[in-house]
């Protein structure tokens, strides 16, 4: 750039120069173009004041007084590079790329736009890049809005030590932090913090997001008036302790179809046999009513009631035990005092209930179809037993 002696300053403006030899009384000179207010006019080497000429239309310079024959008029027009404050109702746009020395005005797209609302837009002209575009908007009314196509919008890194990466404040008070502990993500507030351990596939409470001190028996999940809805767990829950005896692995509710059979697996004709069950851990509670319309298909062997939802647990330490099954009134065949004359039980490893009856002093006779009768009902059949799983 001409017009400087020594080191040329940067960033620099560009200039164009037109030179004219005047005729007698000439006042108007057609230049190659200029931006109003960004030009200097010289007559015979003397810079003219702005009152001595008019330069408003971007092409012509008109002298207030006509020049003499042979006078030399020079017009120096500048293409300015603006980095100063801009006021007014119009937008201010900076194009080009920032370098260590300033802004490279050889850029091919808009780099920064300052709107009339004093919003700053970076790499975009969209005031809402987060919703339908890419770029960054700094808005007094909405904070920082970021939109990125196909990659992360924010990278926040802390180097050389664990601790806070992002601090969240209300006014001047810290209300929460996001940070690292053990090169793992931590998030929380006060002494209520979670640490996410990807290598152990677990998350656990800590008292400080930087120190990582484990917090045990302090933090509640929900509250009396702030409960969660459902919890979906594929494992168990430790209640009241951390030992294996404190682990509740299963809770289940459902229905089961109980069918009267003989030892050869022949079935009676059932008219009502749907019962309900509840399983808490390994303890199963089955309740319901059985109604049958015919026992003609049964042989004379001991009656069995099949269809338990789970098989019974095996014997413990070599011992044998049976789970008692209670029943209410029976409206069937030959029983005159039904509650006392029918007995049921479940053997270890069995998935059925066996039946007995009492006649006089005999307390362990096999319950067969002759005692049931051709049709009838067992009311309030209840079985409580331990399942094998």
Residue pairs with C-beta under 8 A, 6 or more apart in sequence:
1 8
1 12
1 13
1 14
1 15
2 15
3 15
10 101
10 102
11 81
11 83
11 101
11 102
11 103
11 105
12 81
13 78
13 79
13 80
13 81
14 78
14 79
15 76
15 77
15 78
15 79
16 32
16 33
16 34
16 76
16 77
16 79
17 74
17 75
17 76
17 77
18 29
18 31
18 32
18 74
18 75
18 77
19 72
19 73
19 74
19 75
20 29
20 72
20 73
20 74
20 75
21 70
21 71
21 72
22 29
22 67
22 68
22 69
22 70
22 71
22 72
22 73
23 67
23 69
24 66
24 68
24 69
25 66
25 67
26 63
26 66
26 67
27 62
27 63
27 64
27 65
27 66
27 67
28 60
28 61
28 62
28 63
29 60
29 61
29 62
29 63
29 73
29 75
30 59
30 60
31 59
31 60
31 61
31 75
31 77
32 77
33 58
33 59
33 77
34 55
34 58
34 59
34 75
34 77
35 58
35 77
35 78
35 79
35 80
36 55
36 56
36 58
38 77
38 78
38 79
38 80
39 55
39 61
39 75
39 76
39 77
39 78
40 47
40 75
40 76
40 78
41 47
41 48
41 52
41 53
41 55
41 61
41 73
41 74
41 75
41 76
42 48
42 73
42 74
42 75
42 76
43 52
43 63
43 67
43 71
43 72
43 73
44 71
44 72
45 72
45 74
48 63
51 64
52 63
52 64
52 65
53 61
53 62
53 63
53 64
54 61
54 62
54 64
55 61
55 62
55 75
61 73
61 75
63 73
67 73
81 102
81 103
81 105
82 92
82 94
83 94
83 102
83 103
86 92
86 114
88 116
89 116
90 116
91 113
91 114
91 115
91 116
92 113
92 114
93 110
93 112
93 113
93 114
94 103
94 110
94 111
94 112
94 113
95 105
95 107
95 109
95 110
95 111
96 103
96 104
96 105
96 106
96 107
96 111
97 103
97 104
97 107
97 111
98 104
98 111
103 111
109 123
110 123
110 125
111 122
111 123
112 120
112 121
112 122
113 120
113 121
113 124
113 125
114 120
114 121
115 121
115 127
117 139
117 140
118 140
119 127
119 137
119 138
119 139
119 140
120 137
120 138
121 127
121 129
121 135
121 136
121 137
121 138
122 135
122 136
122 137
122 138
123 134
123 135
123 136
124 133
124 134
124 135
124 136
124 137
124 147
126 132
126 133
126 135
126 137
126 147
127 137
127 139
128 137
128 145
129 135
129 136
129 137
129 145
129 146
129 147
130 137
130 145
130 146
130 147
131 147
132 147
133 147
134 147
134 148
134 149
135 146
135 147
136 144
136 145
136 146
137 144
137 145
137 146
138 144
139 145
146 153
146 154
147 153
156 165
156 166
157 165
158 164
158 165
158 179
158 180
162 179
162 180
162 181
162 182
162 183
162 210
162 212
163 179
163 180
163 209
163 210
164 177
164 178
164 179
164 209
164 210
165 177
165 178
165 179
165 180
166 177
166 178
166 179
167 174
167 176
167 177
168 174
168 175
168 176
168 177
168 178
169 175
175 189
176 187
176 188
176 189
177 186
177 187
177 188
177 189
177 209
178 185
178 186
178 187
178 209
179 186
179 187
179 209
179 210
180 186
181 195
181 206
181 209
181 210
181 211
181 212
182 195
182 197
182 212
184 195
184 196
184 197
184 198
185 195
185 196
186 193
186 194
186 195
186 196
186 206
186 209
186 210
186 212
187 193
187 194
187 209
188 194
188 206
188 209
191 207
191 208
191 215
191 218
192 205
192 219
193 205
193 206
193 207
193 208
193 209
193 215
194 203
194 204
194 205
194 206
195 203
195 204
195 205
195 206
195 209
195 212
196 203
197 203
197 204
204 214
205 214
205 215
205 216
205 218
205 219
206 212
206 213
206 214
206 215
207 213
207 214
207 215
207 218
221 228
222 228
235 249
236 247
236 248
236 249
236 250
237 247
237 248
238 246
238 247
238 248
239 246
239 248
240 246
248 280
248 281
249 281
250 279
250 280
250 281
250 282
251 279
251 280
251 281
252 277
252 278
252 279
253 276
253 277
253 278
253 279
254 276
254 277
254 309
255 274
255 275
255 276
255 277
256 274
256 275
256 276
256 277
256 286
256 307
256 308
256 309
257 273
257 274
257 275
257 307
258 273
258 275
258 286
258 288
258 290
258 305
258 306
258 307
258 308
258 353
258 381
259 267
259 268
259 270
259 273
259 305
259 306
259 307
260 267
260 268
260 270
260 290
260 292
260 295
260 298
260 303
260 304
260 305
260 372
261 267
261 268
261 298
261 303
261 304
261 305
261 306
261 352
262 298
262 299
262 300
262 301
262 302
262 303
262 304
262 369
263 299
263 301
263 302
263 304
264 299
264 301
266 297
266 298
266 299
267 297
267 298
268 292
268 294
268 295
268 297
268 298
268 369
268 372
269 292
269 293
269 294
269 295
269 296
269 297
270 290
270 291
270 292
270 293
271 291
271 292
271 293
272 289
272 290
272 291
272 377
273 288
273 290
273 291
273 307
274 288
275 286
275 287
275 288
275 289
275 290
275 307
275 381
276 286
276 287
276 288
277 284
277 285
277 286
277 287
277 309
278 284
278 285
279 285
279 309
279 310
279 387
282 313
282 386
282 387
282 388
282 389
283 384
283 385
283 386
283 387
284 308
284 309
284 310
284 383
284 384
284 385
284 386
284 387
285 382
285 383
285 384
286 308
286 309
286 381
286 382
286 383
286 384
287 380
287 381
287 382
287 383
288 381
289 377
289 378
289 379
289 380
289 381
290 305
290 377
290 378
290 381
291 376
291 377
292 372
292 375
292 376
292 377
293 375
294 374
294 375
295 369
295 372
295 373
295 374
295 375
296 374
298 368
298 369
300 368
300 369
300 370
301 366
301 368
302 354
302 355
302 356
302 366
302 367
302 368
303 354
303 355
303 366
303 367
303 368
303 369
303 371
303 372
304 352
304 353
304 354
304 355
305 344
305 352
305 353
305 354
305 355
305 381
306 351
306 352
307 352
308 346
308 350
308 351
308 352
308 353
308 383
310 351
310 387
310 388
310 389
311 349
311 350
311 351
311 387
311 388
312 323
312 346
312 347
312 348
312 349
312 350
312 351
312 385
312 386
312 387
312 388
313 348
313 349
313 385
313 386
313 387
313 388
314 348
314 349
314 388
315 321
315 348
320 347
320 348
321 348
322 345
322 346
322 347
322 348
323 345
323 346
323 383
323 384
323 385
323 386
324 344
324 345
325 344
325 345
325 346
325 353
325 381
325 382
325 383
326 344
326 380
326 381
326 382
326 383
327 339
327 342
327 344
327 378
327 379
327 380
327 381
327 382
328 339
328 378
328 379
328 380
328 381
329 338
329 339
329 379
329 380
330 338
330 339
330 342
330 376
330 377
330 378
330 379
331 338
331 376
331 377
331 379
332 338
332 371
332 372
332 373
332 375
332 376
332 377
332 378
333 370
333 371
333 372
333 373
333 374
333 376
334 370
334 371
334 373
335 341
335 342
335 357
335 371
340 358
341 357
341 358
341 359
342 355
342 356
342 357
342 367
342 371
342 378
343 355
343 356
343 357
343 358
343 363
343 367
344 353
344 354
344 355
344 356
344 381
344 383
345 353
345 354
345 356
346 352
346 353
346 354
346 383
346 385
347 354
349 388
353 383
354 367
355 366
355 367
356 363
356 364
356 365
356 366
356 367
357 365
357 366
357 367
357 371
358 364
358 365
359 365
